[in-house]
Amino acid sequence: MATLVTLPCMYCLHEALSTIYYLAAVVFLFCCSVVIIMHALDYFKDTRDPSQIVLDEFIGCLLTFYAVPLCWQTIIAGFLAFRFFDITKCCGIHYAERLSGAWGILLDDVLAGILAQVLVTHFCQVAPGDDVEPLGGLSSLAAAGRPAATHRHAERGDRLAARRVYHWRQRGASG
């Protein structure tokens, strides 16, 4: 449930910040979360990873969508990938969960978010693009045949996201 609540927050951050500022915000939130969770664990002494603490899900979900062009396909793929890695704890994630305190609570979700981000980024590069309808006005084309958001991202200095959106749309036009 916490991951679903995170999606609107992630979308707002994704649209408001360039890629580097988005990452800086996630790192800042991670550092704050370590302190907050350490204090919260005083109230949950009997549980190793209390379900009431959801900041770890928030950070992991934000990492999942770092530098990923947002559209309904990537949001669904990112959500499912993050939940898969968070639940199964595969690919060595279970080792991070064994750490004590706030680090164990946070790092398993951080690793799940990173693995989900890699998977979604790969999905963006190989997904067929004919029916892709990106969010936030990405489907409207500019005079140069590029999505309007490509110019907006480039103006913000977000060249990586702009390049991915451009290539995604080009693949859709040629497919």
PyMOL CGO cylinders between C-alpha atoms (Angstrom):
from pymol import cmd
from pymol.cgo import CYLINDER

trace = [
    CYLINDER, 0.00, 0.00, 0.00, 2.84, 2.38, 0.84, 0.3, 1, 1, 1, 1, 1, 1,
    CYLINDER, 2.84, 2.38, 0.84, 4.27, 1.94, -2.66, 0.3, 1, 1, 1, 1, 1, 1,
    CYLINDER, 4.27, 1.94, -2.66, 0.97, 2.97, -4.24, 0.3, 1, 1, 1, 1, 1, 1,
    CYLINDER, 0.97, 2.97, -4.24, 0.85, 6.11, -2.08, 0.3, 1, 1, 1, 1, 1, 1,
    CYLINDER, 0.85, 6.11, -2.08, 4.41, 6.91, -3.13, 0.3, 1, 1, 1, 1, 1, 1,
    CYLINDER, 4.41, 6.91, -3.13, 3.57, 6.99, -6.86, 0.3, 1, 1, 1, 1, 1, 1,
    CYLINDER, 3.57, 6.99, -6.86, 1.90, 10.46, -6.88, 0.3, 1, 1, 1, 1, 1, 1,
    CYLINDER, 1.90, 10.46, -6.88, 4.77, 11.88, -4.80, 0.3, 1, 1, 1, 1, 1, 1,
    CYLINDER, 4.77, 11.88, -4.80, 7.28, 10.31, -7.19, 0.3, 1, 1, 1, 1, 1, 1,
    CYLINDER, 7.28, 10.31, -7.19, 5.45, 11.76, -10.19, 0.3, 1, 1, 1, 1, 1, 1,
    CYLINDER, 5.45, 11.76, -10.19, 5.47, 15.27, -8.70, 0.3, 1, 1, 1, 1, 1, 1,
    CYLINDER, 5.47, 15.27, -8.70, 9.18, 15.06, -7.87, 0.3, 1, 1, 1, 1, 1, 1,
    CYLINDER, 9.18, 15.06, -7.87, 9.95, 13.57, -11.28, 0.3, 1, 1, 1, 1, 1, 1,
    CYLINDER, 9.95, 13.57, -11.28, 8.17, 16.41, -13.08, 0.3, 1, 1, 1, 1, 1, 1,
    CYLINDER, 8.17, 16.41, -13.08, 9.49, 19.20, -10.86, 0.3, 1, 1, 1, 1, 1, 1,
    CYLINDER, 9.49, 19.20, -10.86, 13.17, 18.27, -10.68, 0.3, 1, 1, 1, 1, 1, 1,
    CYLINDER, 13.17, 18.27, -10.68, 15.91, 17.50, -13.16, 0.3, 1, 1, 1, 1, 1, 1,
    CYLINDER, 15.91, 17.50, -13.16, 17.57, 14.08, -12.92, 0.3, 1, 1, 1, 1, 1, 1,
    CYLINDER, 17.57, 14.08, -12.92, 20.45, 15.26, -10.76, 0.3, 1, 1, 1, 1, 1, 1,
    CYLINDER, 20.45, 15.26, -10.76, 18.19, 17.15, -8.34, 0.3, 1, 1, 1, 1, 1, 1,
    CYLINDER, 18.19, 17.15, -8.34, 15.83, 14.18, -8.18, 0.3, 1, 1, 1, 1, 1, 1,
    CYLINDER, 15.83, 14.18, -8.18, 18.76, 11.96, -7.15, 0.3, 1, 1, 1, 1, 1, 1,
    CYLINDER, 18.76, 11.96, -7.15, 19.93, 14.59, -4.64, 0.3, 1, 1, 1, 1, 1, 1,
    CYLINDER, 19.93, 14.59, -4.64, 16.42, 14.69, -3.14, 0.3, 1, 1, 1, 1, 1, 1,
    CYLINDER, 16.42, 14.69, -3.14, 16.38, 10.90, -2.82, 0.3, 1, 1, 1, 1, 1, 1,
    CYLINDER, 16.38, 10.90, -2.82, 19.81, 10.88, -1.14, 0.3, 1, 1, 1, 1, 1, 1,
    CYLINDER, 19.81, 10.88, -1.14, 18.69, 13.64, 1.23, 0.3, 1, 1, 1, 1, 1, 1,
    CYLINDER, 18.69, 13.64, 1.23, 15.49, 11.75, 2.06, 0.3, 1, 1, 1, 1, 1, 1,
    CYLINDER, 15.49, 11.75, 2.06, 17.51, 8.57, 2.59, 0.3, 1, 1, 1, 1, 1, 1,
    CYLINDER, 17.51, 8.57, 2.59, 19.79, 10.32, 5.10, 0.3, 1, 1, 1, 1, 1, 1,
    CYLINDER, 19.79, 10.32, 5.10, 16.78, 11.79, 6.93, 0.3, 1, 1, 1, 1, 1, 1,
    CYLINDER, 16.78, 11.79, 6.93, 15.11, 8.38, 6.90, 0.3, 1, 1, 1, 1, 1, 1,
    CYLINDER, 15.11, 8.38, 6.90, 18.06, 6.72, 8.64, 0.3, 1, 1, 1, 1, 1, 1,
    CYLINDER, 18.06, 6.72, 8.64, 17.72, 9.14, 11.55, 0.3, 1, 1, 1, 1, 1, 1,
    CYLINDER, 17.72, 9.14, 11.55, 13.91, 8.97, 11.66, 0.3, 1, 1, 1, 1, 1, 1,
    CYLINDER, 13.91, 8.97, 11.66, 13.86, 5.16, 11.54, 0.3, 1, 1, 1, 1, 1, 1,
    CYLINDER, 13.86, 5.16, 11.54, 16.53, 4.90, 14.25, 0.3, 1, 1, 1, 1, 1, 1,
    CYLINDER, 16.53, 4.90, 14.25, 14.30, 6.96, 16.54, 0.3, 1, 1, 1, 1, 1, 1,
    CYLINDER, 14.30, 6.96, 16.54, 11.15, 5.06, 15.50, 0.3, 1, 1, 1, 1, 1, 1,
    CYLINDER, 11.15, 5.06, 15.50, 12.77, 1.72, 16.33, 0.3, 1, 1, 1, 1, 1, 1,
    CYLINDER, 12.77, 1.72, 16.33, 12.77, 2.74, 19.99, 0.3, 1, 1, 1, 1, 1, 1,
    CYLINDER, 12.77, 2.74, 19.99, 8.99, 2.27, 19.88, 0.3, 1, 1, 1, 1, 1, 1,
    CYLINDER, 8.99, 2.27, 19.88, 9.12, -1.05, 18.02, 0.3, 1, 1, 1, 1, 1, 1,
    CYLINDER, 9.12, -1.05, 18.02, 11.71, -3.02, 19.99, 0.3, 1, 1, 1, 1, 1, 1,
    CYLINDER, 11.71, -3.02, 19.99, 10.06, -6.41, 19.40, 0.3, 1, 1, 1, 1, 1, 1,
    CYLINDER, 10.06, -6.41, 19.40, 10.06, -6.26, 15.60, 0.3, 1, 1, 1, 1, 1, 1,
    CYLINDER, 10.06, -6.26, 15.60, 13.05, -6.34, 13.27, 0.3, 1, 1, 1, 1, 1, 1,
    CYLINDER, 13.05, -6.34, 13.27, 11.29, -4.57, 10.35, 0.3, 1, 1, 1, 1, 1, 1,
    CYLINDER, 11.29, -4.57, 10.35, 8.03, -3.05, 11.62, 0.3, 1, 1, 1, 1, 1, 1,
    CYLINDER, 8.03, -3.05, 11.62, 5.28, -2.77, 9.01, 0.3, 1, 1, 1, 1, 1, 1,
    CYLINDER, 5.28, -2.77, 9.01, 4.34, 0.64, 10.44, 0.3, 1, 1, 1, 1, 1, 1,
    CYLINDER, 4.34, 0.64, 10.44, 7.61, 2.08, 9.09, 0.3, 1, 1, 1, 1, 1, 1,
    CYLINDER, 7.61, 2.08, 9.09, 7.07, 2.84, 5.40, 0.3, 1, 1, 1, 1, 1, 1,
    CYLINDER, 7.07, 2.84, 5.40, 9.85, 5.33, 4.68, 0.3, 1, 1, 1, 1, 1, 1,
    CYLINDER, 9.85, 5.33, 4.68, 11.93, 2.47, 3.31, 0.3, 1, 1, 1, 1, 1, 1,
    CYLINDER, 11.93, 2.47, 3.31, 9.23, 1.73, 0.71, 0.3, 1, 1, 1, 1, 1, 1,
    CYLINDER, 9.23, 1.73, 0.71, 9.09, 5.42, -0.18, 0.3, 1, 1, 1, 1, 1, 1,
    CYLINDER, 9.09, 5.42, -0.18, 12.85, 5.64, -0.81, 0.3, 1, 1, 1, 1, 1, 1,
    CYLINDER, 12.85, 5.64, -0.81, 12.94, 2.36, -2.76, 0.3, 1, 1, 1, 1, 1, 1,
    CYLINDER, 12.94, 2.36, -2.76, 10.05, 3.44, -4.98, 0.3, 1, 1, 1, 1, 1, 1,
    CYLINDER, 10.05, 3.44, -4.98, 11.66, 6.81, -5.67, 0.3, 1, 1, 1, 1, 1, 1,
    CYLINDER, 11.66, 6.81, -5.67, 14.88, 5.06, -6.71, 0.3, 1, 1, 1, 1, 1, 1,
    CYLINDER, 14.88, 5.06, -6.71, 12.92, 2.79, -9.06, 0.3, 1, 1, 1, 1, 1, 1,
    CYLINDER, 12.92, 2.79, -9.06, 11.88, 5.75, -11.21, 0.3, 1, 1, 1, 1, 1, 1,
    CYLINDER, 11.88, 5.75, -11.21, 15.20, 7.63, -11.22, 0.3, 1, 1, 1, 1, 1, 1,
    CYLINDER, 15.20, 7.63, -11.22, 16.02, 8.75, -14.81, 0.3, 1, 1, 1, 1, 1, 1,
    CYLINDER, 16.02, 8.75, -14.81, 13.09, 6.79, -16.25, 0.3, 1, 1, 1, 1, 1, 1,
    CYLINDER, 13.09, 6.79, -16.25, 10.73, 8.53, -18.69, 0.3, 1, 1, 1, 1, 1, 1,
    CYLINDER, 10.73, 8.53, -18.69, 7.28, 8.31, -17.13, 0.3, 1, 1, 1, 1, 1, 1,
    CYLINDER, 7.28, 8.31, -17.13, 4.38, 6.77, -18.97, 0.3, 1, 1, 1, 1, 1, 1,
    CYLINDER, 4.38, 6.77, -18.97, 1.73, 4.35, -17.83, 0.3, 1, 1, 1, 1, 1, 1,
    CYLINDER, 1.73, 4.35, -17.83, 3.84, 1.39, -19.00, 0.3, 1, 1, 1, 1, 1, 1,
    CYLINDER, 3.84, 1.39, -19.00, 6.93, 2.41, -17.04, 0.3, 1, 1, 1, 1, 1, 1,
    CYLINDER, 6.93, 2.41, -17.04, 4.90, 3.23, -13.93, 0.3, 1, 1, 1, 1, 1, 1,
    CYLINDER, 4.90, 3.23, -13.93, 3.26, -0.20, -13.97, 0.3, 1, 1, 1, 1, 1, 1,
    CYLINDER, 3.26, -0.20, -13.97, 6.53, -1.96, -14.82, 0.3, 1, 1, 1, 1, 1, 1,
    CYLINDER, 6.53, -1.96, -14.82, 8.38, -0.05, -12.09, 0.3, 1, 1, 1, 1, 1, 1,
    CYLINDER, 8.38, -0.05, -12.09, 5.70, -0.73, -9.50, 0.3, 1, 1, 1, 1, 1, 1,
    CYLINDER, 5.70, -0.73, -9.50, 5.62, -4.45, -10.28, 0.3, 1, 1, 1, 1, 1, 1,
    CYLINDER, 5.62, -4.45, -10.28, 9.41, -4.77, -10.47, 0.3, 1, 1, 1, 1, 1, 1,
    CYLINDER, 9.41, -4.77, -10.47, 9.92, -2.96, -7.17, 0.3, 1, 1, 1, 1, 1, 1,
    CYLINDER, 9.92, -2.96, -7.17, 7.26, -5.07, -5.43, 0.3, 1, 1, 1, 1, 1, 1,
    CYLINDER, 7.26, -5.07, -5.43, 8.79, -8.25, -6.89, 0.3, 1, 1, 1, 1, 1, 1,
    CYLINDER, 8.79, -8.25, -6.89, 12.30, -7.47, -5.64, 0.3, 1, 1, 1, 1, 1, 1,
    CYLINDER, 12.30, -7.47, -5.64, 11.01, -6.15, -2.31, 0.3, 1, 1, 1, 1, 1, 1,
    CYLINDER, 11.01, -6.15, -2.31, 8.91, -9.24, -1.61, 0.3, 1, 1, 1, 1, 1, 1,
    CYLINDER, 8.91, -9.24, -1.61, 11.23, -11.97, -2.93, 0.3, 1, 1, 1, 1, 1, 1,
    CYLINDER, 11.23, -11.97, -2.93, 14.45, -10.42, -1.61, 0.3, 1, 1, 1, 1, 1, 1,
    CYLINDER, 14.45, -10.42, -1.61, 16.31, -12.17, -4.43, 0.3, 1, 1, 1, 1, 1, 1,
    CYLINDER, 16.31, -12.17, -4.43, 19.67, -11.20, -5.97, 0.3, 1, 1, 1, 1, 1, 1,
    CYLINDER, 19.67, -11.20, -5.97, 21.34, -10.75, -2.59, 0.3, 1, 1, 1, 1, 1, 1,
    CYLINDER, 21.34, -10.75, -2.59, 18.77, -8.33, -1.16, 0.3, 1, 1, 1, 1, 1, 1,
    CYLINDER, 18.77, -8.33, -1.16, 18.17, -10.68, 1.76, 0.3, 1, 1, 1, 1, 1, 1,
    CYLINDER, 18.17, -10.68, 1.76, 21.75, -10.02, 2.95, 0.3, 1, 1, 1, 1, 1, 1,
    CYLINDER, 21.75, -10.02, 2.95, 21.00, -6.30, 3.34, 0.3, 1, 1, 1, 1, 1, 1,
    CYLINDER, 21.00, -6.30, 3.34, 17.89, -7.11, 5.35, 0.3, 1, 1, 1, 1, 1, 1,
    CYLINDER, 17.89, -7.11, 5.35, 20.07, -8.93, 7.88, 0.3, 1, 1, 1, 1, 1, 1,
    CYLINDER, 20.07, -8.93, 7.88, 21.80, -5.69, 8.89, 0.3, 1, 1, 1, 1, 1, 1,
    CYLINDER, 21.80, -5.69, 8.89, 20.64, -4.40, 12.22, 0.3, 1, 1, 1, 1, 1, 1,
    CYLINDER, 20.64, -4.40, 12.22, 18.62, -1.28, 12.86, 0.3, 1, 1, 1, 1, 1, 1,
    CYLINDER, 18.62, -1.28, 12.86, 17.70, 1.37, 10.35, 0.3, 1, 1, 1, 1, 1, 1,
    CYLINDER, 17.70, 1.37, 10.35, 20.31, 0.23, 7.85, 0.3, 1, 1, 1, 1, 1, 1,
    CYLINDER, 20.31, 0.23, 7.85, 18.75, -3.21, 7.45, 0.3, 1, 1, 1, 1, 1, 1,
    CYLINDER, 18.75, -3.21, 7.45, 15.26, -1.72, 7.13, 0.3, 1, 1, 1, 1, 1, 1,
    CYLINDER, 15.26, -1.72, 7.13, 16.33, 0.80, 4.48, 0.3, 1, 1, 1, 1, 1, 1,
    CYLINDER, 16.33, 0.80, 4.48, 18.98, -1.00, 2.44, 0.3, 1, 1, 1, 1, 1, 1,
    CYLINDER, 18.98, -1.00, 2.44, 16.83, -3.94, 1.37, 0.3, 1, 1, 1, 1, 1, 1,
    CYLINDER, 16.83, -3.94, 1.37, 14.33, -1.52, -0.18, 0.3, 1, 1, 1, 1, 1, 1,
    CYLINDER, 14.33, -1.52, -0.18, 17.11, 0.62, -1.66, 0.3, 1, 1, 1, 1, 1, 1,
    CYLINDER, 17.11, 0.62, -1.66, 18.58, -2.45, -3.37, 0.3, 1, 1, 1, 1, 1, 1,
    CYLINDER, 18.58, -2.45, -3.37, 15.10, -3.51, -4.54, 0.3, 1, 1, 1, 1, 1, 1,
    CYLINDER, 15.10, -3.51, -4.54, 14.62, -0.01, -5.97, 0.3, 1, 1, 1, 1, 1, 1,
    CYLINDER, 14.62, -0.01, -5.97, 17.98, -0.06, -7.75, 0.3, 1, 1, 1, 1, 1, 1,
    CYLINDER, 17.98, -0.06, -7.75, 17.33, -3.48, -9.30, 0.3, 1, 1, 1, 1, 1, 1,
    CYLINDER, 17.33, -3.48, -9.30, 13.84, -2.40, -10.34, 0.3, 1, 1, 1, 1, 1, 1,
    CYLINDER, 13.84, -2.40, -10.34, 15.30, 0.78, -11.86, 0.3, 1, 1, 1, 1, 1, 1,
    CYLINDER, 15.30, 0.78, -11.86, 17.76, -1.25, -13.93, 0.3, 1, 1, 1, 1, 1, 1,
    CYLINDER, 17.76, -1.25, -13.93, 14.94, -3.51, -15.10, 0.3, 1, 1, 1, 1, 1, 1,
    CYLINDER, 14.94, -3.51, -15.10, 12.63, -0.60, -15.99, 0.3, 1, 1, 1, 1, 1, 1,
    CYLINDER, 12.63, -0.60, -15.99, 15.46, 1.23, -17.77, 0.3, 1, 1, 1, 1, 1, 1,
    CYLINDER, 15.46, 1.23, -17.77, 16.06, -1.90, -19.84, 0.3, 1, 1, 1, 1, 1, 1,
    CYLINDER, 16.06, -1.90, -19.84, 12.31, -2.13, -20.48, 0.3, 1, 1, 1, 1, 1, 1,
    CYLINDER, 12.31, -2.13, -20.48, 12.37, 1.47, -21.78, 0.3, 1, 1, 1, 1, 1, 1,
    CYLINDER, 12.37, 1.47, -21.78, 15.10, 0.60, -24.26, 0.3, 1, 1, 1, 1, 1, 1,
    CYLINDER, 15.10, 0.60, -24.26, 13.49, -2.53, -25.69, 0.3, 1, 1, 1, 1, 1, 1,
    CYLINDER, 13.49, -2.53, -25.69, 9.74, -1.87, -25.37, 0.3, 1, 1, 1, 1, 1, 1,
    CYLINDER, 9.74, -1.87, -25.37, 7.80, -1.38, -28.60, 0.3, 1, 1, 1, 1, 1, 1,
    CYLINDER, 7.80, -1.38, -28.60, 6.79, 2.24, -28.81, 0.3, 1, 1, 1, 1, 1, 1,
    CYLINDER, 6.79, 2.24, -28.81, 3.86, 2.50, -31.26, 0.3, 1, 1, 1, 1, 1, 1,
    CYLINDER, 3.86, 2.50, -31.26, 1.17, 2.74, -28.59, 0.3, 1, 1, 1, 1, 1, 1,
    CYLINDER, 1.17, 2.74, -28.59, 3.20, 4.53, -25.93, 0.3, 1, 1, 1, 1, 1, 1,
    CYLINDER, 3.20, 4.53, -25.93, 1.33, 7.53, -24.54, 0.3, 1, 1, 1, 1, 1, 1,
    CYLINDER, 1.33, 7.53, -24.54, 3.73, 9.19, -22.10, 0.3, 1, 1, 1, 1, 1, 1,
    CYLINDER, 3.73, 9.19, -22.10, 2.33, 11.30, -19.27, 0.3, 1, 1, 1, 1, 1, 1,
    CYLINDER, 2.33, 11.30, -19.27, 2.71, 15.02, -18.79, 0.3, 1, 1, 1, 1, 1, 1,
    CYLINDER, 2.71, 15.02, -18.79, 2.32, 16.13, -22.40, 0.3, 1, 1, 1, 1, 1, 1,
    CYLINDER, 2.32, 16.13, -22.40, 5.07, 13.91, -23.78, 0.3, 1, 1, 1, 1, 1, 1,
    CYLINDER, 5.07, 13.91, -23.78, 2.85, 12.76, -26.63, 0.3, 1, 1, 1, 1, 1, 1,
    CYLINDER, 2.85, 12.76, -26.63, 2.49, 16.19, -28.22, 0.3, 1, 1, 1, 1, 1, 1,
    CYLINDER, 2.49, 16.19, -28.22, 5.14, 16.71, -30.84, 0.3, 1, 1, 1, 1, 1, 1,
    CYLINDER, 5.14, 16.71, -30.84, 7.22, 19.83, -31.24, 0.3, 1, 1, 1, 1, 1, 1,
    CYLINDER, 7.22, 19.83, -31.24, 8.11, 21.39, -34.58, 0.3, 1, 1, 1, 1, 1, 1,
    CYLINDER, 8.11, 21.39, -34.58, 11.30, 19.34, -34.85, 0.3, 1, 1, 1, 1, 1, 1,
    CYLINDER, 11.30, 19.34, -34.85, 9.37, 16.10, -34.52, 0.3, 1, 1, 1, 1, 1, 1,
    CYLINDER, 9.37, 16.10, -34.52, 10.44, 15.65, -30.90, 0.3, 1, 1, 1, 1, 1, 1,
    CYLINDER, 10.44, 15.65, -30.90, 8.15, 15.41, -27.88, 0.3, 1, 1, 1, 1, 1, 1,
    CYLINDER, 8.15, 15.41, -27.88, 7.50, 18.75, -26.21, 0.3, 1, 1, 1, 1, 1, 1,
    CYLINDER, 7.50, 18.75, -26.21, 8.81, 17.30, -22.95, 0.3, 1, 1, 1, 1, 1, 1,
    CYLINDER, 8.81, 17.30, -22.95, 12.15, 16.63, -24.64, 0.3, 1, 1, 1, 1, 1, 1,
    CYLINDER, 12.15, 16.63, -24.64, 12.66, 20.37, -24.95, 0.3, 1, 1, 1, 1, 1, 1,
    CYLINDER, 12.66, 20.37, -24.95, 11.43, 20.94, -21.38, 0.3, 1, 1, 1, 1, 1, 1,
    CYLINDER, 11.43, 20.94, -21.38, 13.82, 18.31, -20.04, 0.3, 1, 1, 1, 1, 1, 1,
    CYLINDER, 13.82, 18.31, -20.04, 16.69, 19.73, -22.08, 0.3, 1, 1, 1, 1, 1, 1,
    CYLINDER, 16.69, 19.73, -22.08, 15.97, 23.22, -20.76, 0.3, 1, 1, 1, 1, 1, 1,
    CYLINDER, 15.97, 23.22, -20.76, 16.17, 21.84, -17.23, 0.3, 1, 1, 1, 1, 1, 1,
    CYLINDER, 16.17, 21.84, -17.23, 19.50, 20.21, -18.05, 0.3, 1, 1, 1, 1, 1, 1,
    CYLINDER, 19.50, 20.21, -18.05, 17.98, 16.73, -17.97, 0.3, 1, 1, 1, 1, 1, 1,
    CYLINDER, 17.98, 16.73, -17.97, 19.62, 15.48, -21.13, 0.3, 1, 1, 1, 1, 1, 1,
    CYLINDER, 19.62, 15.48, -21.13, 19.52, 11.78, -20.24, 0.3, 1, 1, 1, 1, 1, 1,
    CYLINDER, 19.52, 11.78, -20.24, 15.73, 11.76, -19.81, 0.3, 1, 1, 1, 1, 1, 1,
    CYLINDER, 15.73, 11.76, -19.81, 15.30, 13.89, -22.94, 0.3, 1, 1, 1, 1, 1, 1,
    CYLINDER, 15.30, 13.89, -22.94, 17.40, 11.47, -24.99, 0.3, 1, 1, 1, 1, 1, 1,
    CYLINDER, 17.40, 11.47, -24.99, 15.44, 8.45, -23.72, 0.3, 1, 1, 1, 1, 1, 1,
    CYLINDER, 15.44, 8.45, -23.72, 12.09, 10.08, -24.45, 0.3, 1, 1, 1, 1, 1, 1,
    CYLINDER, 12.09, 10.08, -24.45, 13.27, 11.10, -27.93, 0.3, 1, 1, 1, 1, 1, 1,
    CYLINDER, 13.27, 11.10, -27.93, 14.53, 7.60, -28.77, 0.3, 1, 1, 1, 1, 1, 1,
    CYLINDER, 14.53, 7.60, -28.77, 11.43, 5.99, -27.34, 0.3, 1, 1, 1, 1, 1, 1,
    CYLINDER, 11.43, 5.99, -27.34, 9.20, 8.15, -29.55, 0.3, 1, 1, 1, 1, 1, 1,
    CYLINDER, 9.20, 8.15, -29.55, 11.44, 7.61, -32.61, 0.3, 1, 1, 1, 1, 1, 1,
    CYLINDER, 11.44, 7.61, -32.61, 11.23, 3.85, -32.17, 0.3, 1, 1, 1, 1, 1, 1,
    CYLINDER, 11.23, 3.85, -32.17, 7.43, 4.19, -32.00, 0.3, 1, 1, 1, 1, 1, 1,
    CYLINDER, 7.43, 4.19, -32.00, 7.32, 6.24, -35.22, 0.3, 1, 1, 1, 1, 1, 1,
    CYLINDER, 7.32, 6.24, -35.22, 9.47, 3.79, -37.15, 0.3, 1, 1, 1, 1, 1, 1,
    CYLINDER, 9.47, 3.79, -37.15, 7.74, 0.63, -35.75, 0.3, 1, 1, 1, 1, 1, 1,
]
cmd.load_cgo(trace, "trace")
